[in-house]
Amino acid sequence: MDDTKIRTLVVDDEPAFAENLVAMLRGEALSVEVIGKASSIDEGLEKIATHQPDLVFLDIMLHQGSGFDLLRRCPERNFQVIFVTAYDQYAIEAFKFSAVDYLLKPVASHELIAAVERVRSLLHLKQDQADRQLRVLLENAQGVSSQSRKLVLRESESLHVVNLADILWCAADGSYTTFHMEDGSKITVSQHLKEYETLLEPQEFFRVHRSHLVNLQKIRRLDKADGGTLHLSNGSTLPVSVRKREHLVHRLSQLG
């Protein structure tokens, strides 16, 4: 483990929670240096400018507004962010699309340790990549339409921001998922297809086969012979599971 201390700021307007989080950070042997606390957007912005943290724990709901508002007002977002929030499904969905870390209150010790270590592994990334993630988060948090959403895909040494509208389908490859893009490119990430099925099915995607999650907007024809074959907008064909076929027909009929 890299022992470089991560200079950390806690921005939360619940004093008891903030104190407890600071105590956890200092007591978990995480090589974290807590450089301050803030309880409002204005105070958070002031301390970010003064202390230049590597990492900010940021509550979603703050005095004066939200953690999103703080980020929008921050001229240079040259730090990693771990959001802390009470259960908020809409916000959590935005975090997942943006590959931004979050913790639910009350924070469990093992989840805190895992989140900090993920941040440590990302400190080598170029700062513009971290900023791109936060920009995607802010865009998605504004409630854009399904196909207008963006998705952050992280490979070991790079980060991709893709539009959902540019994804043809996602293919399972063991514990990896490969995204097949409309321009012919492929992006492979170390996450199971099931995770993307949960995230993308509400956004006009459908798992037509155990190995394939398809963008419904890219389907041009469904042949029902021989179990079922999909013809996509780029000419690719994919098999359809027999047990998925009728549900797929229903989903396609809902697109209008």
C-alpha positions, 0 to 999 in steps of 0.5 A: 500500500502507498503510504502517502497521506491523502490530504482530506477535507470533510464537508458536512453540516451535521456536527456529530456525523462530521466528528465521527467521520473524522475519528474514523478516518484518523483511526483506521490506519488509512494514511489520511491527513484530515486537514479540516472540516466545513459545514456549509458551501461557502466554508467548504469553498474557502477551505478547498481554496486554502488547503488544496485537499486531495480528497473531499468527503462531501455531503449531498445536502448542505446549508445554502444548497447541495454538494452539487452546488459546491462543485459547480461553484468550485473554479478548479476541481483538482481533488477526488470526491467521495459523496456522503448521503442518506439514502437517495436513489436519484443521487446514487444513480447519478454517482454510478453513471459517473463512477464517482464514489459515495457512502451511505449514512451511517458509514460502515467502517469497511465501506469507508476503508474500501472507498479511501483505497479506491481513491488512493488507486486513482490519484495517479490519474491525470487531474483532467480525468477526475474533473471529467467524472465530476462534469458528467456527474453534474450533467447527469444530476440535472435529470437529462433524458435516458439516451442523453445521459453519459456514462463513465467507463474506467479502464486500468490506465484511462477513463472514457466518457460515452453517450448512452446513445452511442452504445450499441450493446454490451457483451459479457466476457467472464468478469469483464464487460465489453462495450461495442460502440457505434463508431466501431470501437470497443471498451472493456472494463473490469465489471460484470455485465449484471452491474450494467444491466441493473444500471442501464435497463431503466435507460432503454437497454435490455438484456436479450441473452445471458451475454448481451445487453442491447440498446433498444434504440439500436435495434432495427429488426427482430427475426423470431425464427430459430429462437430469435435474432436481432439486427442492429443499426450497424448491421451486427446480429445478436442472438435472443434467448427464447425466454427473453423474446416476448419480454423484448417484444413488449419493451420494443412496443413501449418505445413508440 
